[in-house]
Amino acid sequence: MEDRLIDIESRLAFQEHTLQALNDVIAHQQQEIDHLTRQLQHAQEQLRNLATTLPTGPQDEPPPPHY
């Protein structure tokens, strides 16, 4: 009976350790997702700003210098 209790306690300790390790991985992944989300939002904002400065069609482009 004592050996069985020790075995159960050992398994519980291992599971708690594994659960904490998984939790740490998930927390790190969430931080990485948040960082990547901010980078994506910044890139989208830069793209929007760039799109407003580009000509939308041939009529918006200045004529070539030989005209």
PyMOL Python script that loads the backbone (N, CA, C, O; Angstrom):
from pymol import cmd

cmd.read_pdbstr("""\
ATOM      1  N   MET A   1       0.833  -1.204   0.000  1.00  0.00           N
ATOM      2  CA  MET A   1       0.000   0.000   0.000  1.00  0.00           C
ATOM      3  C   MET A   1       0.870   1.257   0.000  1.00  0.00           C
ATOM      4  O   MET A   1       0.577   2.217  -0.713  1.00  0.00           O
ATOM      5  N   GLU A   2       1.935   1.252   0.796  1.00  0.00           N
ATOM      6  CA  GLU A   2       2.844   2.395   0.879  1.00  0.00           C
ATOM      7  C   GLU A   2       3.508   2.656  -0.478  1.00  0.00           C
ATOM      8  O   GLU A   2       3.637   3.808  -0.893  1.00  0.00           O
ATOM      9  N   ASP A   3       3.925   1.596  -1.166  1.00  0.00           N
ATOM     10  CA  ASP A   3       4.565   1.744  -2.467  1.00  0.00           C
ATOM     11  C   ASP A   3       3.599   2.344  -3.488  1.00  0.00           C
ATOM     12  O   ASP A   3       3.976   3.165  -4.324  1.00  0.00           O
ATOM     13  N   ARG A   4       2.386   1.925  -3.396  1.00  0.00           N
ATOM     14  CA  ARG A   4       1.372   2.449  -4.325  1.00  0.00           C
ATOM     15  C   ARG A   4       1.145   3.940  -4.100  1.00  0.00           C
ATOM     16  O   ARG A   4       1.023   4.703  -5.058  1.00  0.00           O
ATOM     17  N   LEU A   5       1.089   4.352  -2.851  1.00  0.00           N
ATOM     18  CA  LEU A   5       0.906   5.761  -2.518  1.00  0.00           C
ATOM     19  C   LEU A   5       2.106   6.587  -3.009  1.00  0.00           C
ATOM     20  O   LEU A   5       1.928   7.683  -3.539  1.00  0.00           O
ATOM     21  N   ILE A   6       3.304   6.069  -2.834  1.00  0.00           N
ATOM     22  CA  ILE A   6       4.510   6.749  -3.310  1.00  0.00           C
ATOM     23  C   ILE A   6       4.464   6.880  -4.832  1.00  0.00           C
ATOM     24  O   ILE A   6       4.812   7.928  -5.376  1.00  0.00           O
ATOM     25  N   ASP A   7       4.040   5.831  -5.510  1.00  0.00           N
ATOM     26  CA  ASP A   7       3.926   5.858  -6.972  1.00  0.00           C
ATOM     27  C   ASP A   7       2.924   6.917  -7.422  1.00  0.00           C
ATOM     28  O   ASP A   7       3.182   7.665  -8.365  1.00  0.00           O
ATOM     29  N   ILE A   8       1.801   6.975  -6.753  1.00  0.00           N
ATOM     30  CA  ILE A   8       0.775   7.973  -7.096  1.00  0.00           C
ATOM     31  C   ILE A   8       1.304   9.385  -6.859  1.00  0.00           C
ATOM     32  O   ILE A   8       1.084  10.276  -7.680  1.00  0.00           O
ATOM     33  N   GLU A   9       1.996   9.594  -5.747  1.00  0.00           N
ATOM     34  CA  GLU A   9       2.555  10.911  -5.446  1.00  0.00           C
ATOM     35  C   GLU A   9       3.613  11.301  -6.483  1.00  0.00           C
ATOM     36  O   GLU A   9       3.697  12.460  -6.889  1.00  0.00           O
ATOM     37  N   SER A  10       4.404  10.339  -6.900  1.00  0.00           N
ATOM     38  CA  SER A  10       5.428  10.605  -7.915  1.00  0.00           C
ATOM     39  C   SER A  10       4.783  11.000  -9.237  1.00  0.00           C
ATOM     40  O   SER A  10       5.218  11.946  -9.893  1.00  0.00           O
ATOM     41  N   ARG A  11       3.748  10.272  -9.617  1.00  0.00           N
ATOM     42  CA  ARG A  11       3.050  10.606 -10.861  1.00  0.00           C
ATOM     43  C   ARG A  11       2.408  11.985 -10.779  1.00  0.00           C
ATOM     44  O   ARG A  11       2.436  12.750 -11.742  1.00  0.00           O
ATOM     45  N   LEU A  12       1.837  12.292  -9.635  1.00  0.00           N
ATOM     46  CA  LEU A  12       1.213  13.600  -9.455  1.00  0.00           C
ATOM     47  C   LEU A  12       2.258  14.708  -9.572  1.00  0.00           C
ATOM     48  O   LEU A  12       2.022  15.726 -10.223  1.00  0.00           O
ATOM     49  N   ALA A  13       3.398  14.509  -8.946  1.00  0.00           N
ATOM     50  CA  ALA A  13       4.466  15.508  -9.015  1.00  0.00           C
ATOM     51  C   ALA A  13       4.938  15.677 -10.456  1.00  0.00           C
ATOM     52  O   ALA A  13       5.168  16.801 -10.902  1.00  0.00           O
ATOM     53  N   PHE A  14       5.083  14.583 -11.182  1.00  0.00           N
ATOM     54  CA  PHE A  14       5.496  14.648 -12.584  1.00  0.00           C
ATOM     55  C   PHE A  14       4.452  15.382 -13.412  1.00  0.00           C
ATOM     56  O   PHE A  14       4.799  16.206 -14.258  1.00  0.00           O
ATOM     57  N   GLN A  15       3.186  15.094 -13.178  1.00  0.00           N
ATOM     58  CA  GLN A  15       2.115  15.755 -13.932  1.00  0.00           C
ATOM     59  C   GLN A  15       2.068  17.246 -13.618  1.00  0.00           C
ATOM     60  O   GLN A  15       1.847  18.060 -14.514  1.00  0.00           O
ATOM     61  N   GLU A  16       2.274  17.610 -12.358  1.00  0.00           N
ATOM     62  CA  GLU A  16       2.294  19.022 -12.001  1.00  0.00           C
ATOM     63  C   GLU A  16       3.457  19.731 -12.686  1.00  0.00           C
ATOM     64  O   GLU A  16       3.308  20.851 -13.175  1.00  0.00           O
ATOM     65  N   HIS A  17       4.616  19.074 -12.718  1.00  0.00           N
ATOM     66  CA  HIS A  17       5.776  19.654 -13.395  1.00  0.00           C
ATOM     67  C   HIS A  17       5.497  19.825 -14.891  1.00  0.00           C
ATOM     68  O   HIS A  17       5.801  20.866 -15.473  1.00  0.00           O
ATOM     69  N   THR A  18       4.922  18.803 -15.498  1.00  0.00           N
ATOM     70  CA  THR A  18       4.598  18.857 -16.926  1.00  0.00           C
ATOM     71  C   THR A  18       3.574  19.947 -17.205  1.00  0.00           C
ATOM     72  O   THR A  18       3.699  20.681 -18.186  1.00  0.00           O
ATOM     73  N   LEU A  19       2.578  20.056 -16.365  1.00  0.00           N
ATOM     74  CA  LEU A  19       1.550  21.079 -16.529  1.00  0.00           C
ATOM     75  C   LEU A  19       2.159  22.473 -16.434  1.00  0.00           C
ATOM     76  O   LEU A  19       1.804  23.355 -17.216  1.00  0.00           O
ATOM     77  N   GLN A  20       3.062  22.682 -15.498  1.00  0.00           N
ATOM     78  CA  GLN A  20       3.719  23.985 -15.370  1.00  0.00           C
ATOM     79  C   GLN A  20       4.574  24.284 -16.596  1.00  0.00           C
ATOM     80  O   GLN A  20       4.595  25.415 -17.081  1.00  0.00           O
ATOM     81  N   ALA A  21       5.274  23.276 -17.094  1.00  0.00           N
ATOM     82  CA  ALA A  21       6.099  23.465 -18.292  1.00  0.00           C
ATOM     83  C   ALA A  21       5.221  23.828 -19.485  1.00  0.00           C
ATOM     84  O   ALA A  21       5.568  24.722 -20.257  1.00  0.00           O
ATOM     85  N   LEU A  22       4.096  23.148 -19.644  1.00  0.00           N
ATOM     86  CA  LEU A  22       3.176  23.463 -20.739  1.00  0.00           C
ATOM     87  C   LEU A  22       2.597  24.868 -20.585  1.00  0.00           C
ATOM     88  O   LEU A  22       2.438  25.592 -21.568  1.00  0.00           O
ATOM     89  N   ASN A  23       2.290  25.240 -19.371  1.00  0.00           N
ATOM     90  CA  ASN A  23       1.764  26.571 -19.108  1.00  0.00           C
ATOM     91  C   ASN A  23       2.796  27.639 -19.483  1.00  0.00           C
ATOM     92  O   ASN A  23       2.449  28.674 -20.052  1.00  0.00           O
ATOM     93  N   ASP A  24       4.067  27.378 -19.160  1.00  0.00           N
ATOM     94  CA  ASP A  24       5.122  28.314 -19.516  1.00  0.00           C
ATOM     95  C   ASP A  24       5.242  28.456 -21.034  1.00  0.00           C
ATOM     96  O   ASP A  24       5.435  29.558 -21.546  1.00  0.00           O
ATOM     97  N   VAL A  25       5.127  27.343 -21.743  1.00  0.00           N
ATOM     98  CA  VAL A  25       5.198  27.375 -23.208  1.00  0.00           C
ATOM     99  C   VAL A  25       4.028  28.177 -23.767  1.00  0.00           C
ATOM    100  O   VAL A  25       4.212  28.991 -24.671  1.00  0.00           O
ATOM    101  N   ILE A  26       2.847  27.958 -23.245  1.00  0.00           N
ATOM    102  CA  ILE A  26       1.663  28.676 -23.732  1.00  0.00           C
ATOM    103  C   ILE A  26       1.806  30.174 -23.464  1.00  0.00           C
ATOM    104  O   ILE A  26       1.469  30.992 -24.320  1.00  0.00           O
ATOM    105  N   ALA A  27       2.300  30.530 -22.293  1.00  0.00           N
ATOM    106  CA  ALA A  27       2.483  31.950 -21.964  1.00  0.00           C
ATOM    107  C   ALA A  27       3.492  32.581 -22.921  1.00  0.00           C
ATOM    108  O   ALA A  27       3.283  33.699 -23.391  1.00  0.00           O
ATOM    109  N   HIS A  28       4.580  31.877 -23.211  1.00  0.00           N
ATOM    110  CA  HIS A  28       5.583  32.392 -24.145  1.00  0.00           C
ATOM    111  C   HIS A  28       4.988  32.532 -25.553  1.00  0.00           C
ATOM    112  O   HIS A  28       5.235  33.525 -26.237  1.00  0.00           O
ATOM    113  N   GLN A  29       4.216  31.547 -25.977  1.00  0.00           N
ATOM    114  CA  GLN A  29       3.597  31.614 -27.298  1.00  0.00           C
ATOM    115  C   GLN A  29       2.620  32.786 -27.384  1.00  0.00           C
ATOM    116  O   GLN A  29       2.538  33.445 -28.420  1.00  0.00           O
ATOM    117  N   GLN A  30       1.888  33.048 -26.318  1.00  0.00           N
ATOM    118  CA  GLN A  30       0.951  34.172 -26.332  1.00  0.00           C
ATOM    119  C   GLN A  30       1.697  35.495 -26.452  1.00  0.00           C
ATOM    120  O   GLN A  30       1.260  36.398 -27.165  1.00  0.00           O
ATOM    121  N   GLN A  31       2.825  35.607 -25.752  1.00  0.00           N
ATOM    122  CA  GLN A  31       3.637  36.817 -25.875  1.00  0.00           C
ATOM    123  C   GLN A  31       4.136  36.979 -27.312  1.00  0.00           C
ATOM    124  O   GLN A  31       4.133  38.081 -27.860  1.00  0.00           O
ATOM    125  N   GLU A  32       4.559  35.878 -27.905  1.00  0.00           N
ATOM    126  CA  GLU A  32       5.039  35.918 -29.291  1.00  0.00           C
ATOM    127  C   GLU A  32       3.904  36.296 -30.240  1.00  0.00           C
ATOM    128  O   GLU A  32       4.112  37.082 -31.164  1.00  0.00           O
ATOM    129  N   ILE A  33       2.719  35.754 -30.029  1.00  0.00           N
ATOM    130  CA  ILE A  33       1.557  36.099 -30.854  1.00  0.00           C
ATOM    131  C   ILE A  33       1.242  37.586 -30.714  1.00  0.00           C
ATOM    132  O   ILE A  33       0.977  38.259 -31.709  1.00  0.00           O
ATOM    133  N   ASP A  34       1.270  38.098 -29.492  1.00  0.00           N
ATOM    134  CA  ASP A  34       0.998  39.519 -29.273  1.00  0.00           C
ATOM    135  C   ASP A  34       2.031  40.386 -29.998  1.00  0.00           C
ATOM    136  O   ASP A  34       1.681  41.392 -30.616  1.00  0.00           O
ATOM    137  N   HIS A  35       3.297  39.991 -29.917  1.00  0.00           N
ATOM    138  CA  HIS A  35       4.365  40.730 -30.588  1.00  0.00           C
ATOM    139  C   HIS A  35       4.162  40.719 -32.102  1.00  0.00           C
ATOM    140  O   HIS A  35       4.269  41.756 -32.756  1.00  0.00           O
ATOM    141  N   LEU A  36       3.870  39.546 -32.652  1.00  0.00           N
ATOM    142  CA  LEU A  36       3.661  39.429 -34.094  1.00  0.00           C
ATOM    143  C   LEU A  36       2.419  40.195 -34.543  1.00  0.00           C
ATOM    144  O   LEU A  36       2.404  40.766 -35.633  1.00  0.00           O
ATOM    145  N   THR A  37       1.394  40.210 -33.722  1.00  0.00           N
ATOM    146  CA  THR A  37       0.182  40.964 -34.039  1.00  0.00           C
ATOM    147  C   THR A  37       0.495  42.459 -34.123  1.00  0.00           C
ATOM    148  O   THR A  37       0.032  43.149 -35.031  1.00  0.00           O
ATOM    149  N   ARG A  38       1.287  42.949 -33.165  1.00  0.00           N
ATOM    150  CA  ARG A  38       1.674  44.370 -33.203  1.00  0.00           C
ATOM    151  C   ARG A  38       2.513  44.670 -34.445  1.00  0.00           C
ATOM    152  O   ARG A  38       2.330  45.709 -35.079  1.00  0.00           O
ATOM    153  N   GLN A  39       3.427  43.773 -34.793  1.00  0.00           N
ATOM    154  CA  GLN A  39       4.236  43.975 -35.993  1.00  0.00           C
ATOM    155  C   GLN A  39       3.367  44.001 -37.246  1.00  0.00           C
ATOM    156  O   GLN A  39       3.576  44.829 -38.134  1.00  0.00           O
ATOM    157  N   LEU A  40       2.396  43.099 -37.317  1.00  0.00           N
ATOM    158  CA  LEU A  40       1.499  43.051 -38.465  1.00  0.00           C
ATOM    159  C   LEU A  40       0.672  44.330 -38.563  1.00  0.00           C
ATOM    160  O   LEU A  40       0.506  44.881 -39.651  1.00  0.00           O
ATOM    161  N   GLN A  41       0.159  44.799 -37.440  1.00  0.00           N
ATOM    162  CA  GLN A  41      -0.624  46.033 -37.448  1.00  0.00           C
ATOM    163  C   GLN A  41       0.236  47.214 -37.906  1.00  0.00           C
ATOM    164  O   GLN A  41      -0.230  48.077 -38.651  1.00  0.00           O
ATOM    165  N   HIS A  42       1.480  47.246 -37.460  1.00  0.00           N
ATOM    166  CA  HIS A  42       2.395  48.318 -37.873  1.00  0.00           C
ATOM    167  C   HIS A  42       2.655  48.244 -39.380  1.00  0.00           C
ATOM    168  O   HIS A  42       2.643  49.267 -40.064  1.00  0.00           O
ATOM    169  N   ALA A  43       2.889  47.038 -39.893  1.00  0.00           N
ATOM    170  CA  ALA A  43       3.133  46.861 -41.326  1.00  0.00           C
ATOM    171  C   ALA A  43       1.900  47.252 -42.133  1.00  0.00           C
ATOM    172  O   ALA A  43       2.021  47.866 -43.194  1.00  0.00           O
ATOM    173  N   GLN A  44       0.718  46.901 -41.639  1.00  0.00           N
ATOM    174  CA  GLN A  44      -0.516  47.271 -42.345  1.00  0.00           C
ATOM    175  C   GLN A  44      -0.682  48.786 -42.373  1.00  0.00           C
ATOM    176  O   GLN A  44      -1.101  49.345 -43.387  1.00  0.00           O
ATOM    177  N   GLU A  45      -0.360  49.446 -41.281  1.00  0.00           N
ATOM    178  CA  GLU A  45      -0.462  50.904 -41.226  1.00  0.00           C
ATOM    179  C   GLU A  45       0.528  51.538 -42.209  1.00  0.00           C
ATOM    180  O   GLU A  45       0.187  52.496 -42.903  1.00  0.00           O
ATOM    181  N   GLN A  46       1.742  51.007 -42.268  1.00  0.00           N
ATOM    182  CA  GLN A  46       2.717  51.528 -43.216  1.00  0.00           C
ATOM    183  C   GLN A  46       2.242  51.321 -44.651  1.00  0.00           C
ATOM    184  O   GLN A  46       2.409  52.200 -45.496  1.00  0.00           O
ATOM    185  N   LEU A  47       1.655  50.171 -44.922  1.00  0.00           N
ATOM    186  CA  LEU A  47       1.141  49.886 -46.261  1.00  0.00           C
ATOM    187  C   LEU A  47       0.001  50.831 -46.614  1.00  0.00           C
ATOM    188  O   LEU A  47      -0.073  51.313 -47.745  1.00  0.00           O
ATOM    189  N   ARG A  48      -0.886  51.101 -45.667  1.00  0.00           N
ATOM    190  CA  ARG A  48      -1.980  52.049 -45.913  1.00  0.00           C
ATOM    191  C   ARG A  48      -1.416  53.443 -46.223  1.00  0.00           C
ATOM    192  O   ARG A  48      -1.868  54.114 -47.150  1.00  0.00           O
ATOM    193  N   ASN A  49      -0.424  53.863 -45.432  1.00  0.00           N
ATOM    194  CA  ASN A  49       0.186  55.177 -45.655  1.00  0.00           C
ATOM    195  C   ASN A  49       0.874  55.234 -47.007  1.00  0.00           C
ATOM    196  O   ASN A  49       0.799  56.251 -47.697  1.00  0.00           O
ATOM    197  N   LEU A  50       1.532  54.174 -47.387  1.00  0.00           N
ATOM    198  CA  LEU A  50       2.204  54.129 -48.682  1.00  0.00           C
ATOM    199  C   LEU A  50       1.182  54.134 -49.819  1.00  0.00           C
ATOM    200  O   LEU A  50       1.395  54.780 -50.845  1.00  0.00           O
ATOM    201  N   ALA A  51       0.094  53.427 -49.641  1.00  0.00           N
ATOM    202  CA  ALA A  51      -0.929  53.343 -50.685  1.00  0.00           C
ATOM    203  C   ALA A  51      -1.539  54.706 -50.981  1.00  0.00           C
ATOM    204  O   ALA A  51      -1.939  54.971 -52.115  1.00  0.00           O
ATOM    205  N   THR A  52      -1.614  55.566 -49.982  1.00  0.00           N
ATOM    206  CA  THR A  52      -2.201  56.895 -50.218  1.00  0.00           C
ATOM    207  C   THR A  52      -1.266  57.792 -51.002  1.00  0.00           C
ATOM    208  O   THR A  52      -1.718  58.778 -51.584  1.00  0.00           O
ATOM    209  N   THR A  53       0.019  57.488 -51.038  1.00  0.00           N
ATOM    210  CA  THR A  53       0.974  58.331 -51.763  1.00  0.00           C
ATOM    211  C   THR A  53       1.234  57.840 -53.184  1.00  0.00           C
ATOM    212  O   THR A  53       1.807  58.568 -53.993  1.00  0.00           O
ATOM    213  N   LEU A  54       0.825  56.634 -53.489  1.00  0.00           N
ATOM    214  CA  LEU A  54       1.058  56.076 -54.818  1.00  0.00           C
ATOM    215  C   LEU A  54      -0.045  56.500 -55.783  1.00  0.00           C
ATOM    216  O   LEU A  54      -1.194  56.680 -55.378  1.00  0.00           O
ATOM    217  N   PRO A  55       0.296  56.656 -57.036  1.00  0.00           N
ATOM    218  CA  PRO A  55      -0.758  56.972 -58.023  1.00  0.00           C
ATOM    219  C   PRO A  55      -1.714  55.791 -58.158  1.00  0.00           C
ATOM    220  O   PRO A  55      -1.305  54.632 -58.075  1.00  0.00           O
ATOM    221  N   THR A  56      -2.975  56.097 -58.363  1.00  0.00           N
ATOM    222  CA  THR A  56      -3.975  55.036 -58.467  1.00  0.00           C
ATOM    223  C   THR A  56      -4.170  54.565 -59.893  1.00  0.00           C
ATOM    224  O   THR A  56      -4.726  53.488 -60.113  1.00  0.00           O
ATOM    225  N   GLY A  57      -3.738  55.322 -60.844  1.00  0.00           N
ATOM    226  CA  GLY A  57      -3.903  54.933 -62.241  1.00  0.00           C
ATOM    227  C   GLY A  57      -3.023  55.774 -63.142  1.00  0.00           C
ATOM    228  O   GLY A  57      -2.331  56.672 -62.662  1.00  0.00           O
ATOM    229  N   PRO A  58      -3.034  55.501 -64.453  1.00  0.00           N
ATOM    230  CA  PRO A  58      -2.182  56.246 -65.397  1.00  0.00           C
ATOM    231  C   PRO A  58      -2.502  57.738 -65.413  1.00  0.00           C
ATOM    232  O   PRO A  58      -1.613  58.555 -65.648  1.00  0.00           O
ATOM    233  N   GLN A  59      -3.743  58.097 -65.168  1.00  0.00           N
ATOM    234  CA  GLN A  59      -4.121  59.510 -65.193  1.00  0.00           C
ATOM    235  C   GLN A  59      -3.479  60.298 -64.053  1.00  0.00           C
ATOM    236  O   GLN A  59      -3.350  61.519 -64.135  1.00  0.00           O
ATOM    237  N   ASP A  60      -3.077  59.599 -62.988  1.00  0.00           N
ATOM    238  CA  ASP A  60      -2.478  60.280 -61.833  1.00  0.00           C
ATOM    239  C   ASP A  60      -0.971  60.402 -61.954  1.00  0.00           C
ATOM    240  O   ASP A  60      -0.355  61.127 -61.173  1.00  0.00           O
ATOM    241  N   GLU A  61      -0.364  59.722 -62.897  1.00  0.00           N
ATOM    242  CA  GLU A  61       1.094  59.773 -63.055  1.00  0.00           C
ATOM    243  C   GLU A  61       1.480  61.012 -63.846  1.00  0.00           C
ATOM    244  O   GLU A  61       0.785  61.393 -64.787  1.00  0.00           O
ATOM    245  N   PRO A  62       2.577  61.636 -63.471  1.00  0.00           N
ATOM    246  CA  PRO A  62       3.017  62.799 -64.261  1.00  0.00           C
ATOM    247  C   PRO A  62       3.529  62.339 -65.620  1.00  0.00           C
ATOM    248  O   PRO A  62       3.995  61.208 -65.759  1.00  0.00           O
ATOM    249  N   PRO A  63       3.447  63.189 -66.596  1.00  0.00           N
ATOM    250  CA  PRO A  63       3.933  62.789 -67.938  1.00  0.00           C
ATOM    251  C   PRO A  63       5.444  62.596 -67.924  1.00  0.00           C
ATOM    252  O   PRO A  63       6.140  63.211 -67.116  1.00  0.00           O
ATOM    253  N   PRO A  64       5.948  61.761 -68.795  1.00  0.00           N
ATOM    254  CA  PRO A  64       7.387  61.559 -68.861  1.00  0.00           C
ATOM    255  C   PRO A  64       8.096  62.848 -69.267  1.00  0.00           C
ATOM    256  O   PRO A  64       7.464  63.736 -69.840  1.00  0.00           O
ATOM    257  N   PRO A  65       9.381  62.972 -68.987  1.00  0.00           N
ATOM    258  CA  PRO A  65      10.092  64.240 -69.245  1.00  0.00           C
ATOM    259  C   PRO A  65      10.183  64.631 -70.724  1.00  0.00           C
ATOM    260  O   PRO A  65      10.410  65.805 -71.016  1.00  0.00           O
ATOM    261  N   HIS A  66      10.020  63.721 -71.645  1.00  0.00           N
ATOM    262  CA  HIS A  66      10.146  64.077 -73.058  1.00  0.00           C
ATOM    263  C   HIS A  66       8.901  64.756 -73.620  1.00  0.00           C
ATOM    264  O   HIS A  66       8.887  65.113 -74.798  1.00  0.00           O
ATOM    265  N   TYR A  67       7.865  64.943 -72.822  1.00  0.00           N
ATOM    266  CA  TYR A  67       6.655  65.641 -73.305  1.00  0.00           C
ATOM    267  C   TYR A  67       6.797  67.114 -73.154  1.00  0.00           C
ATOM    268  O   TYR A  67       5.884  67.861 -73.504  1.00  0.00           O
TER     269      TYR A  67
END
""", "prot")
cmd.dss("prot")
cmd.show_as("cartoon", "prot")
cmd.util.cbc("prot")
cmd.orient("prot")
